[in-house]
C-alpha cells in the first residue's frame, strides 16, 4: 500500500494535498487514522466529491516515513 507512495511523486500535508485534489493531479490520498479528524475530514470529503480513492494508514509516523520525512504526516497524496 505505501510502496507506491515511497516510489512515486507525491505531495505531503493538507495544503498541498488539497491543491493537488483541486487541480486534478492527485491519484490517491492517504490519511492517517491517528490524526485529528478536524484535519482529515475536510480532505476526505473533498476526495469523495472528486472521486479520488482514499487509503487509510494506521499512524502519522508511518505515513511520514513512507513520504521520506522525519516527522509524522496526517495527509499525503500520490500524484498521477
N, C-alpha and C positions, 0 to 999 in steps of 0.2 A: 504494500500500500504506500509506504513512504519512500520506496525506492525511486519511483518516478519523480517525486519531489526533490530527492537528493541529486538526481542526474539532469533534470530538465531545467529550463529557465523558469524563474519564479519571482514572485513579489512577497514580501513579508510585512505584516502589520495591517491594521484596519484601514488606514487611509489609502495605502497603495492598493490593497485588495479591492476596496470599493471602486477605486478608479479603474482597475482592470475589468471589473464586472460591468461597469457602466460603458466602458469603451468596447466591450465585446471580445476582449483578449484573454479572459480567464476561461480555462478549460475545466478546471475542477478547483473547489475551495476546500481547504482543510480547517476545521475548527477544533480547538482543544476543549475537552469536556470539563476540565477543572478551571477554565477561565470564567470570568464574571459574565453572567448571562446578559447584563446590560451592554456588554461589548459585542458579544457574539450574536445575539438575537437579531439586531437590525441587519447584519450581514447575511444571516441565514434567510431572513425574509426577502432580501434583495435577490438572493440566489434562486429562491423558489419563483419569484416573479419573472426572472430572466431565463429560467430553465437550466440553471447550472448545477451539476451534481455536487453534493456536499459529502465529504468524508469526515468521520469523527476520529480524533486522536485522544487517547486517554489523558495525557499530560502535556501541559505547555512546554515543559522541559524537553520532551520527546520531539515535539513539533519544531522547537528552536534548533535542536541538534540536527534534525533532518534538513533544515534550511541552512545549516552551516554557520549558525550564530551561537555565541556563548551564553545567551540568555534565553529564557522561555518566550514563546510567542503564542498569542491567543488565536491568531488568524494568519493564514498564508494561502496563496493561490498559485496553482500551476498554470503557466501561460501556454497558449496554443502555438 
